[in-house]
Amino acid sequence: MGTTFHTGCVLCAQNCGLVLEVEDNRIVRVRGDKSNARSEGYVCRKGMNIANHQHNADRLKYPLKRVGDRFERISWEQAIDEIGGKLKDIIGQYGPRSFAYMGGGGQGCHFEAAFGVRLMRGLGSRYHYSALTQEFSGLFWTGGRMYGRQNVHIEIDPEETDFLLVFGWNGMQSHQISQAPRHLQRIAKDPGKMLVVIDPRLSETAKIANLHLPIRPGTDALLMRAMIAIILREGWEHTEYIEKHTSGLEEIRSLFADFDAREAVHACELEFDQVREICRLFATRKSCLRYDLGIMMNRHSAVSSWLAATLLAICGRIGVRGGNVFRGHMMPIGSHSDERDPKSWRTMATNFPPITGCYPPNAMPEEILSDHPERLRAVLVSGSNPLRSYADTTAYEQAFRRLDLLVTAELAMTETAVLSHYVLPSRSAYESWDGTFFAMTYPGIFFQMRRPIIQPEGEPLELGEIHLRLAEKLGQIPPIPDSLYQAAEEGRAAFGMALMDYIGKEPAAMKTMPFILGKTLGKAMGSVHLAALWGMLQTLPKSFRRDAARAGFTPGLGMGEDIFQKIMDHPEGIWVGQVDPDTNLESLRTEDGKINLVIPELRTELESIDAAREEKDMKPDPEFPLVLMAGRHFNMNAPPLMRNPAWNEGKRDCTLLIHPSDAESLNIADGQRVRVTTEAGSEEIEAEVTETARKGHVVIPHGFGLVYNGKVHGVNVNRLTKNTHRDWLGTPMHRYVPCRVEAAGQAG
C-alpha cells in the first residue's frame, strides 16, 4: 500500500479535488476527493489519468543549453549566469521593449506569475503574453467598459437559476464551472427548470438540453441583437432594475428599435416564434446566460460580449440570485488595463493594447519578425507551450528561430522547448507548493494550496525559484539584512514583525516583495511559492476581508495568518470567503455605480450587424466553402499538459467531425483520411462522419499534434489557424475558419 494524499487536478481551471495514492514515488491510484468542498468528489476522466501528466518520458531533470543542433546538460549556475548576461546585453542594446514574458501559471500553477511578472517589470518591460488574451479579450475589454474594471467578471449562479441559456458552451465536456455536468443534468431533468442550448452542432450539452437551437455558425451577435430587439419591442424588459442599476439604455435603444428581428433570426437559420418564446422565458424567469469560446473566439467577439451583458441587464439578471453574479476572489485574475491611458504600452508592429495587463499571443510572431528597431528579441516562456496552444504554429516556429534568446522553463521537453536556446526544468504541480485563483464558485470563495507529494528527480526547481534566481543575477533584489533571514528561521510571527520594520526603513523594497519573501521566508519554508502565499494574505484588500469574515475568520491584523494556517491544515482546500448576495452589485467599479450599457467604440460595428450585411459577409468563398471550428472541447484533449498519449489509447481521439451530407457530396467515408486546407496550411486527419456535426461546419479538437517518443500524435489544429485571422483586440477567430476538405491524395 502506498501513501494517500489530498490534492487537486491541474488539467483544467476547475482544479477538482483528487485523492492520490503514491507508491515508490509514483501515482498509482486516483479518485475524486469527497472532502473537497468545491468538487465534492466529482472528477472527469482527465483527472483520473493525472499520472500520465506527472510521469512521462519527456520530463526534464537538468538545465539544458543548445549547442548546434543538440542540447547539453549544464549547471544551474551556468544557466542563470549565461541567461542573465544575455538578457542584460539585449536590453542594454535594444531597450526593454525587446523582452517579453509568456506565462502566468496556466490551468494549475499560478504562483510563478508573481515572480515572472516582477522579473519582467524589473527589466523595464510590460510585455506579458498570456492565454487570457488568447481567448477572453472581448469579454474582459467590454467588462472594463460596463463594470468599471477588466478583472471584474460575472458568472452564472447554477444552484439558484431555473432557466439556463447557453451559447456555444459544451459544459458537459469542458466544464468551466465546478461540477458542470452535475449542474447541467440537474437543471435539464428538473420539470421546474429549463436548459436551452444555442450551438451550431449537437454537442454533448445540446444532447441533454430541453431545447437545442442549431444556429448558423458566426451569427451569434446577429441573434443577440434580435433577442434584445424582441424583448424591448414586447415590453418585457425589467424597467425598475434598468432605472436603478443601469445607465445608457435610451442612448442605445435606437440600435434595436427599428431592427428587423424576424429577418435576422431567419438569417441565423432559426425559427422566429421559437426564438421569441425563448426571449419571453428569459425575460420573465429566474434566468442566467453562459457562453464560452464558441462566441469569444468567433466573429464579432467583443460585440457579442457587449450584447450578452446588455441582454442580461435589461432583464434584470446581473447581480441577483439565479442570474449572472459577480464572484468573489482572493486574488483577481489579471489586472485592470485601459488603452486610453497614454502611459499604456501597445505592441510595436501590431498596435494591440493590453487587456487585463496582458497582450495577445497571436501578435507575438509579427512582433518578433518585424523590422521595427524595438522588435522582440528575447522571450522567456514559463509553463506555456505556444507551439501547441496558440494560433499559427508555423509562424511561431519562424519567429522563435529568429530570436536572439528563447528560454523555456517547463516540466517537459515540449515542442516549444525544442526550439529554445536554454531549457530550464521546473517542478511539476505535485512536486511543489502551488495553487490557482480561479474563482468560479458562488457565494463561497474556495482556495486550495497543493503541496509536494512526489519527490522530484534530478534538479528541477519551482518556477518562482527560477525567476527569483534570474532576478538576483540581474541585480533586481535589494540588499536584505541578516535579521530578516534570522527572523524567518524563528517563525512567521517574528518574521512578520521584522518585515514590517524592514519595509518601514526601505519602502522601495515593496516593488520586489515576492523576491524578498522568496529569499527569506521561502528559504525557511522550503518553497518560494508558499512564502508568496503568506505574503499575499498579509495584505488582503478590505473587500476580501469582509468576505473572509463572513466565512468565519476573525477580523483584525491576524486574519491573514489565521487563513494561512487553516489552508495549511486542510490540504483538501477550504472556503476562504463568502460573498454577500444582497450586496452583489456593489462589486461594480463604474463612476456612477451602475452597469454602463453604452460602449461608443462598438456602435459602428453593431450597426453593421443585420441580416443583409451578415449574409453578404458570410457568403462562402468557393476556395474555402466550409467553416472549421478549430478547437473542440471534449474529454480526450488536455492541451498542452498531457504529454503521454497512453491515456487515450484505443480511443478515437483526434478526428474531423463532418456531417453525412457533406461527406456524401465530397465522396468521403467514415474513417477515411482527408486533407483539410485553410489560409494557414493543410493537415491530414481521419474523418468521423456524424449527425452531431452541422452541415457546412466541420470540427477538429485542439491539444493534439504532440511529439512524444519521436511520434506525432494527432493533428495540431493550430497549423490550420492563421495568426492574422483575428479581431481588432487580437482574439483569433478559431471558431470560424474558412476551409475546404477533400479525400487525402486528391489534387488541391
KOLMI-582755 format. One record per residue (C-alpha): x, y, z. Coordinates in steps of 0.1 Angstrom, whole numbers, padded with zeros to 4 digits, always signed. Example, Ala and Ser with C-alpha at 12.3 -4.5 7.8 and 13.67 -1.06 7.14 Angstrom:
! residues 2
+0123-0045+0078+0137-0011+0071
//
This chain:
! residues 748
+0000+0000+0000+0012+0035-0008+0006+0068+0009-0026+0087+0003-0026+0125-0003-0054+0151-0008-0046+0174-0037-0062+0188-0068-0063+0183-0106-0043+0207-0128-0057+0198-0162-0084+0224-0164-0095+0255-0145-0118+0237-0122-0090+0220-0103-0112+0193-0089-0101+0177-0057-0082+0144-0060-0071+0117-0036-0038+0103-0050-0021+0072-0037+0017+0073-0042+0039+0042-0041+0076+0042-0049+0073+0079-0058+0047+0072-0085+0010+0079-0086-0007+0045-0086-0043+0053-0078-0067+0082-0083-0101+0090-0070-0123+0121-0066-0120+0138-0032-0153+0140-0015-0139+0162+0013-0131+0189-0013-0159+0214-0007-0158+0227-0043-0159+0195-0063-0174+0171-0037-0159+0140-0052-0166+0149-0088-0137+0142-0113-0136+0137-0150-0115+0112-0169-0087+0137-0174-0082+0139-0137-0084+0102-0133-0055+0100-0158-0033+0125-0140-0004+0100-0137+0002+0104-0174+0008+0141-0168+0032+0136-0139+0051+0106-0152+0062+0108-0189+0093+0102-0209+0096+0139-0218+0101+0151-0182+0131+0175-0178+0156+0169-0150+0185+0193-0156+0192+0226-0172+0200+0223-0209+0218+0246-0234+0215+0244-0271+0249+0237-0288+0244+0234-0325+0216+0210-0332+0216+0193-0298+0213+0201-0261+0240+0198-0235+0234+0195-0198+0247+0224-0178+0246+0235-0142+0221+0259-0128+0249+0284-0120+0260+0284-0157+0224+0286-0170+0215+0316-0148+0248+0334-0154+0245+0330-0192+0208+0338-0195+0212+0368-0172+0242+0380-0191+0224+0377-0225+0193+0395-0212+0215+0424-0199+0232+0427-0233+0200+0425-0253+0181+0450-0232+0211+0472-0229+0214+0474-0267+0178+0474-0278+0158+0486-0248+0132+0470-0225+0106+0465-0253+0129+0439-0268+0119+0414-0239+0086+0396-0233+0075+0371-0207+0050+0345-0217+0035+0327-0187+0012+0331-0157+0005+0296-0145-0019+0282-0169-0045+0258-0155-0030+0247-0123+0001+0267-0111-0004+0304-0107+0022+0313-0081+0050+0316-0106+0032+0347-0121+0040+0368-0090+0077+0362-0097+0076+0362-0136+0057+0395-0138+0081+0411-0113+0111+0399-0132+0096+0413-0164+0089+0447-0147+0124+0447-0132+0138+0446-0168+0116+0476-0177+0092+0456-0199+0055+0454-0198+0051+0427-0224+0033+0399-0207+0017+0375-0232-0009+0351-0218-0037+0327-0226-0061+0353-0210-0058+0374-0241-0058+0344-0265-0094+0337-0256-0111+0364-0233-0100+0398-0247-0135+0407-0259-0151+0396-0226-0126+0414-0204-0125+0446-0225-0163+0450-0226-0164+0442-0189-0140+0470-0182-0163+0494-0200-0196+0481-0185-0185+0472-0150-0155+0495-0145-0127+0470-0143-0115+0444-0168-0108+0419-0140-0144+0422-0126-0163+0393-0141-0198+0377-0139-0206+0341-0138-0238+0320-0137-0254+0310-0104-0263+0274-0113-0276+0265-0078-0305+0290-0080-0313+0295-0116-0344+0280-0132-0336+0290-0168-0301+0285-0182-0295+0298-0217-0262+0286-0232-0244+0300-0262-0215+0279-0276-0206+0263-0243-0202+0225-0241-0201+0222-0203-0208+0185-0203-0172+0181-0216-0153+0214-0210-0167+0222-0175-0157+0259-0170-0177+0259-0138-0173+0235-0109-0192+0202-0114-0207+0214-0146-0221+0181-0158-0239+0176-0125-0255+0211-0126-0265+0208-0163-0281+0174-0158-0299+0185-0127-0313+0216-0145-0323+0197-0176-0341+0169-0156-0360+0193-0132-0395+0199-0146-0394+0234-0129-0363+0244-0147-0351+0246-0183-0318+0243-0202-0316+0259-0237-0285+0254-0258-0277+0276-0289-0249+0258-0307-0242+0250-0344-0236+0214-0336-0253+0188-0315-0228+0189-0286-0229+0167-0256-0246+0196-0237-0271+0201-0265-0280+0164-0264-0293+0167-0228-0309+0201-0232-0346+0207-0231-0342+0227-0263-0314+0229-0288-0312+0257-0315-0287+0248-0342-0276+0283-0350-0258+0292-0382-0221+0294-0374-0209+0330-0369-0243+0346-0364-0244+0348-0325-0242+0386-0325-0270+0389-0350-0292+0366-0329-0285+0385-0297-0293+0418-0313-0326+0403-0325-0333+0390-0290-0328+0424-0274-0350+0440-0301-0378+0415-0294-0377+0420-0256-0377+0458-0259-0405+0457-0285-0427+0434-0264-0421+0455-0233-0406+0425-0214-0376+0445-0200-0372+0450-0162-0379+0487-0160-0373+0491-0123-0339+0473-0124-0329+0493-0155-0336+0526-0138-0319+0517-0106-0289+0497-0118-0280+0506-0154-0272+0537-0174-0274+0545-0211-0303+0523-0224-0320+0553-0240-0288+0562-0258-0286+0527-0274-0323+0519-0278-0323+0531-0314-0299+0503-0322-0328+0479-0316-0360+0499-0321-0362+0496-0359-0342+0464-0362-0358+0437-0383-0355+0409-0358-0376+0384-0379-0352+0387-0408-0322+0384-0385-0335+0352-0369-0341+0338-0404-0305+0346-0414-0294+0327-0383-0314+0298-0398-0337+0295-0368-0374+0298-0363-0387+0332-0352-0415+0320-0330-0392+0297-0311-0367+0325-0305-0394+0348-0294-0406+0323-0268-0371+0319-0255-0369+0357-0252-0401+0357-0232-0390+0330-0209-0356+0345-0204-0371+0379-0195-0397+0365-0171-0379+0336-0154-0351+0333-0129-0327+0331-0158-0289+0333-0165-0268+0331-0196-0235+0313-0201-0213+0315-0232-0178+0303-0239-0152+0301-0267-0179+0294-0293-0186+0331-0290-0154+0345-0276-0133+0332-0304-0158+0338-0332-0170+0367-0354-0179+0399-0335-0164+0386-0303-0164+0420-0283-0198+0430-0297-0213+0396-0287-0200+0401-0251-0215+0435-0250-0248+0423-0263-0248+0393-0239-0243+0416-0209-0269+0441-0223-0294+0412-0227-0289+0402-0190-0290+0438-0178-0323+0448-0195-0339+0417-0180-0326+0425-0145-0304+0394-0143-0270+0407-0132-0261+0407-0095-0291+0387-0084-0295+0351-0072-0301+0327-0100-0287+0352-0126-0252+0362-0135-0234+0373-0104-0201+0390-0096-0179+0363-0080-0157+0369-0050-0120+0362-0052-0089+0360-0030-0068+0373-0060-0083+0387-0092-0074+0370-0125-0053+0397-0142-0051+0434-0136-0071+0463-0150-0059+0479-0182-0072+0509-0201-0058+0516-0236-0070+0552-0233-0043+0558-0207-0014+0575-0226+0011+0556-0204-0002+0523-0216+0021+0503-0239+0010+0489-0273+0027+0462-0293+0051+0479-0317+0043+0462-0350+0006+0453-0345-0005+0482-0322-0025+0460-0298-0032+0473-0263-0030+0452-0231-0062+0436-0218-0061+0427-0181-0024+0436-0182-0016+0410-0210-0010+0411-0247-0025+0387-0274-0003+0358-0282-0013+0360-0319+0007+0392-0322+0039+0377-0310+0052+0362-0343+0048+0396-0360+0064+0414-0331+0095+0391-0335+0096+0390-0373+0091+0428-0376+0119+0451-0388+0110+0476-0361+0141+0487-0341+0124+0478-0309+0111+0444-0320+0110+0414-0296+0144+0397-0294+0143+0378-0261+0114+0357-0248+0110+0338-0215+0084+0311-0219+0073+0298-0185+0049+0269-0181+0035+0275-0215+0037+0258-0249+0028+0283-0276+0036+0259-0304+0006+0239-0295-0015+0264-0276-0017+0295-0299-0027+0302-0335-0003+0296-0364+0023+0272-0352+0042+0277-0385+0045+0315-0378+0057+0308-0343+0084+0284-0355+0097+0310-0379+0096+0337-0353+0112+0317-0325+0141+0307-0348+0148+0345-0353+0150+0353-0316+0184+0363-0301+0173+0344-0269+0145+0320-0262+0143+0304-0227+0117+0279-0218+0111+0270-0182+0090+0238-0182+0085+0204-0167+0088+0185-0200+0106+0188-0233+0077+0204-0252+0076+0214-0288+0085+0250-0277+0114+0238-0255+0129+0220-0285+0134+0254-0303+0149+0271-0273+0184+0283-0266+0181+0272-0229+0156+0248-0213+0151+0251-0175+0135+0222-0157+0106+0231-0134+0090+0210-0107+0055+0197-0115+0023+0206-0098+0028+0176-0075+0064+0183-0067+0059+0219-0055+0037+0241-0034+0012+0258-0057-0024+0267-0064-0048+0287-0086-0070+0318-0082-0098+0306-0104-0129+0319-0086-0158+0301-0102-0180+0293-0072-0207+0315-0056-0213+0327-0030-0184+0308-0014-0148+0316-0023-0127+0284-0024-0089+0280-0022-0066+0250-0021-0028+0251-0018-0014+0219-0032+0017+0206-0015+0046+0184-0028+0036+0147-0028+0062+0134-0053+0100+0137-0048+0115+0154-0079+0141+0136-0099+0172+0155-0110+0174+0192-0103+0141+0208-0112+0131+0240-0093+0098+0257-0085+0091+0281-0114+0091+0310-0090+0125+0300-0078+0138+0301-0114+0125+0336-0118+0140+0346-0084+0174+0333-0094+0173+0353-0127+0162+0384-0108+0191+0381-0084+0216+0377-0112+0201+0408-0129+0205+0428-0097+0168+0433-0091+0168+0422-0054+0179+0449-0029+0203+0441+0000+0184+0421+0026+0196+0424+0063+0206+0392+0081+0180+0400+0107+0153+0392+0082+0168+0357+0074+0171+0351+0112+0136+0361+0119+0123+0338+0091+0140+0308+0109+0124+0318+0142+0089+0316+0128+0062+0336+0109+0053+0358+0138+0088+0370+0143+0093+0373+0106+0062+0395+0102+0074+0419+0128+0109+0420+0112+0094+0425+0078+0073+0455+0089+0104+0471+0104+0124+0465+0072+0096+0480+0049+0093+0510+0072+0130+0517+0067+0131+0506+0030+0096+0513+0015+0110+0509-0021+0115+0472-0013+0078+0467-0018+0084+0466-0055+0104+0434-0052+0085+0419-0023+0080+0384-0040+0117+0381-0043+0124+0393-0008+0099+0368+0006+0113+0340-0015+0149+0347-0004+0140+0348+0033+0108+0331+0043+0109+0309+0013+0143+0296+0023+0129+0288+0058+0097+0272+0044+0115+0254+0016+0092+0270-0010+0092+0305-0026+0056+0299-0037+0045+0292-0001+0062+0323+0011+0044+0343-0016+0010+0329-0003+0018+0340+0032+0028+0375+0020-0003+0379-0001-0025+0370+0029-0009+0397+0050-0021+0425+0025-0056+0414+0018-0079+0442+0005-0109+0453+0026-0134+0437+0003-0119+0403+0007-0115+0408+0045-0153+0413+0047-0158+0381+0026-0134+0362+0049-0152+0374+0080-0185+0360+0066-0167+0327+0062-0158+0327+0099-0124+0343+0101-0119+0369+0129-0113+0404+0116-0081+0422+0125-0044+0421+0120-0042+0384+0125-0067+0374+0098-0041+0367+0071-0022+0344+0094-0053+0326+0105-0063+0320+0069-0028+0308+0060-0028+0283+0089-0062+0269+0080-0051+0265+0044-0020+0246+0057-0042+0224+0080-0065+0215+0052-0048+0201+0020-0082+0194+0006-0089+0231+0004-0113+0254+0023-0138+0282+0019-0118+0313+0025-0146+0338+0019-0183+0342+0015-0199+0369-0008-0230+0387+0004-0256+0381-0023-0277+0410-0011-0249+0435-0020-0235+0418-0051-0239+0449-0073-0215+0467-0050-0188+0449-0070-0194+0474-0098-0164+0498-0102-0180+0523-0126-0181+0560-0117-0218+0560-0113-0220+0526-0096-0242+0513-0124-0239+0489-0154-0229+0512-0183-0247+0500-0214-0230+0524-0238-0198+0514-0255-0192+0540-0282-0163+0521-0298-0186+0492-0307-0215+0512-0320-0205+0512-0357-0198+0475-0357-0231+0467-0341-0250+0490-0366-0235+0469-0394-0247+0436-0380-0280+0430-0398-0294+0401-0419-0284+0415-0453-0248+0425-0443-0242+0392-0425-0255+0372-0454-0230+0391-0477-0201+0389-0453-0206+0351-0447-0211+0341-0483-0188+0311-0487-0156+0315-0506-0155+0289-0534-0119+0281-0524-0129+0275-0488-0166+0266-0488-0168+0250-0453-0164+0265-0418-0139+0249-0395-0143+0250-0357-0107+0249-0347-0109+0235-0312-0134+0211-0298-0138+0207-0261-0142+0171-0251-0128+0146-0226-0099+0134-0247-0080+0166-0250-0058+0184-0224-0037+0210-0241-0008+0211-0237-0004+0194-0203-0008+0157-0210+0024+0146-0226+0019+0108-0226-0008+0099-0251-0013+0065-0235-0043+0078-0216-0063+0078-0249-0050+0045-0262-0077+0027-0281-0099+0057-0284-0109+0078-0314-0094+0109-0300-0084+0132-0329-0108+0132-0359-0126+0157-0382-0163+0157-0374-0183+0161-0406-0220+0159-0414-0232+0130-0435-0245+0152-0463-0211+0170-0466-0193+0137-0465-0215+0123-0493-0211+0153-0515-0173+0151-0511-0173+0113-0515-0158+0108-0480-0164+0077-0459-0162+0074-0421-0127+0066-0411-0111+0078-0443-0081+0101-0443-0089+0136-0455-0069+0167-0461-0081+0200-0445-0068+0232-0461-0071+0267-0448-0053+0300-0454-0027+0289-0430-0019+0254-0445-0030+0218-0448-0032+0188-0425-0044+0152-0429-0068+0137-0404-0093+0109-0401-0129+0118-0410-0156+0110-0385-0190+0112-0402-0216+0121-0376-0251+0137-0373-0238+0157-0344-0219+0179-0369-0238+0207-0387-0240+0208-0425-0213+0231-0438-0194+0230-0405-0165+0207-0396-0147+0203-0362-0112+0194-0351-0102+0192-0315-0074+0212-0300-0045+0199-0279-0032+0173-0303-0002+0172-0326+0022+0165-0298+0055+0148-0305+0062+0120-0280+0089+0094-0282+0096+0106-0318+0060+0101-0329+0034+0127-0337+0000+0120-0321-0030+0136-0338-0032+0169-0357-0021+0202-0343-0052+0223-0354-0031+0255-0349-0013+0246-0381-0046+0255-0397-0052+0288-0380-0036+0320-0392-0024+0343-0365-0037+0373-0386-0072+0358-0387-0083+0377-0356-0103+0406-0344-0093+0442-0335-0083+0431-0300-0061+0403-0312-0085+0374-0305-0082+0346-0330-0114+0336-0348-0108+0299-0341-0145+0291-0343-0149+0305-0377-0121+0294-0400-0129+0290-0438-0116+0257-0451-0120+0230-0477-0120+0192-0471-0111+0166-0497-0100+0130-0497-0063+0127-0489-0044+0122-0522-0067+0144-0543-0053+0174-0560-0057+0207-0540
//
